[in-house]
């Protein structure tokens, strides 16, 4: 299986940066056997948006390291 980044093409109904710019939108990361299968999964999640469709791109995520930044009561970063 491959991972695909899918984006809803329909305009968002609320006021936000992604309202009319799909580059600003949150991606849905879907594991599927093909782009078509990923599109079908999005269609099941958002059946009222199939006319506008979805953008589907093969995605190769990189290694991500999550770190915690601790702050003192004044908002200063605590070095460890």
C-alpha positions in Angstrom: 0.0 0.0 0.0 1.0 3.5 -0.6 0.2 6.7 1.2 -1.7 9.5 -0.5 -2.3 13.1 0.5 -5.9 14.0 -0.4 -7.4 17.5 -0.4 -11.1 18.4 -0.7 -11.6 20.7 -3.7 -15.0 22.1 -2.7 -14.8 25.6 -1.3 -14.9 25.7 2.5 -18.1 27.3 3.9 -16.5 29.1 6.8 -14.0 32.1 6.7 -10.5 30.7 6.7 -7.2 30.8 4.7 -8.2 27.6 2.8 -11.6 28.9 1.8 -10.6 29.4 -1.8 -6.9 28.3 -1.8 -6.4 24.5 -1.7 -2.7 25.1 -0.9 -3.8 26.3 2.6 -5.9 23.2 3.3 -5.4 20.4 5.6 -4.5 17.1 3.9 -6.1 13.8 4.6 -3.4 11.1 4.6 -4.8 7.8 3.2 -3.2 4.4 2.7 -4.5 2.8 -0.5 -3.5 0.7 -3.4 -3.9 3.4 -6.0 -4.9 7.0 -6.5 -8.4 5.9 -7.6 -8.8 3.9 -4.4 -7.7 6.9 -2.3 -10.2 9.1 -4.2 -13.0 6.5 -3.5 -12.2 6.6 0.2 -12.5 10.4 0.2 -15.8 10.1 -1.7 -17.1 7.8 1.1 -16.0 10.4 3.8 -17.4 13.4 1.9 -20.2 12.1 -0.4 -21.6 15.6 -1.0 -18.3 16.8 -2.4 -17.8 14.3 -5.2 -18.9 16.8 -7.9 -16.0 19.2 -6.9 -13.7 16.2 -6.5 -10.5 15.7 -4.6 -6.9 16.3 -5.3 -4.9 13.1 -4.7 -1.1 13.0 -4.6 1.3 10.2 -3.8 2.9 11.2 -0.5 6.3 10.2 0.8 6.5 11.5 4.3 9.9 12.0 5.9 11.2 11.2 9.4 9.5 13.5 11.9 10.9 14.1 15.3 8.4 15.5 17.9 10.0 17.5 20.7 8.5 19.2 23.7 9.4 22.7 24.6 8.9 23.5 28.3 8.4 27.1 29.4 8.5 28.7 32.9 5.7 30.8 34.3 7.0 33.9 32.4 7.0 32.1 29.1 10.7 31.6 28.8 12.0 28.4 27.3 13.5 26.0 29.9 16.8 24.6 28.6 17.5 21.1 29.7 
